[in-house]
Amino acid sequence: MSEQILLQAEVTDELVGKRLDQAVAQLFPEYSRSRLQGWIKDGSLTVDGEVKRPRDKMMGGEQLKIDAQLEMIEEHKGQNIPLDVVYEDESILIINKPAGLVVHPAPGHPDGTLLNALLHRCPEIAQVPRAGIVHRLDMDTTGLMVVAKTIPAQTDLVEQLQERSMGREYEAVVQRVMTGGGMVDEPMGRDSRNRQKMAVVGVGKEAITHYRVLEKFRAHTYIRLKLETGRTHQIRVHMAHIHHPLIGDPMYGGRFRLPKGATESLQQELKGFKRQALHARKLELYHPETGELMSWEVDLPDDMVQLLDTLKQDMKQQADDELLG
């Protein structure tokens, strides 16, 4: 199933001397540069009825025409999966994702995903590439995500991500006690020994994570993180790289160890925490239609609240023991 796109525009004087791909990006801003490039290359976008190359220069006055098919998502079906919607309007949807919800269908998870839930809630979102999903959270990471409900909104949000104007703050509980906050600026790519994992690699893509300490415990630290970039598993990899892997991280957490002298309740809590202790707490962006700066914040999920409570009780127990001892 597809939607027919028919658009026309004239190359204006201020675009004289510009490359075709630069001109169309300004004349058709509701579509991404990559989509427009594709239409130029496959002949769906013509100049005075002729197919041109992206690098061809504009002389002014040319008639541009787009006659393209916009493929809709049809291999995936909508499913009635409950969503915790924090905000919604005609352009965007903000959700608080629970642990265990996969964002996009993949091998091993053909359905039951956020994408299936979105197709059920907003059937028209099938016209938007990837059902409007512009960024991901790992299956067991909780918290805020934005979804674009229209193609112009998607184009704008992707640009915000690329320009790093979208603010994303996370909270996590990591192993070992941190001395203070800092920044990890280490490139990332696929792990050469295990293609399922990401790693810090010398020739990888730029990845920058800022972090600061919120609370210290006997053998763990509660931290807040802010991303400049959005690489796959970025926080998990960067924290493991500086020897502070996330509690419960099955992929990057290393060998499970209980801290010396941990109370029975803390031992049980750590043994039973089977996901990475990571939550996308705050999201800030410019609304793609109005340009208004908007922000949302959601509380920690119950399992992380309980984890922090148990860590505090363990600290108190240690302090009481030292007083008595």
Salt bridges, closest charged atoms under 4 A:
ASP21 OD2 - ARG19 NH2 2.80
GLU50 OE1 - LYS52 NZ 3.47
ASP56 OD1 - ARG53 NH2 2.88
GLU75 OE2 - HIS76 NE2 3.72
GLU88 OE1 - ARG121 NH2 2.62
GLU88 OE2 - LYS149 NZ 2.90
ASP89 OD2 - HIS287 NE2 2.64
ASP138 OD1 - HIS233 NE2 3.62
ASP138 OD2 - ARG236 NH1 2.91
GLU169 OE2 - LYS226 NZ 3.93
GLU171 OE2 - ARG224 NH2 2.42
GLU171 OE1 - ARG281 NH1 3.06
GLU186 OE2 - HIS241 NE2 3.98
ASP191 OD1 - ARG193 NE 3.67
GLU206 OE1 - ARG164 NH2 2.50
GLU228 OE1 - ARG164 NH1 3.44
GLU228 OE2 - HIS210 NE2 2.68
ASP249 OD1 - ARG236 NH2 2.78
GLU297 OE2 - ARG281 NE 3.49
ASP299 OD1 - ARG281 NH2 3.58
ASP303 OD2 - ARG275 NE 2.74
ASP314 OD2 - ARG218 NE 2.61
ASP320 OD2 - LYS316 NZ 3.20
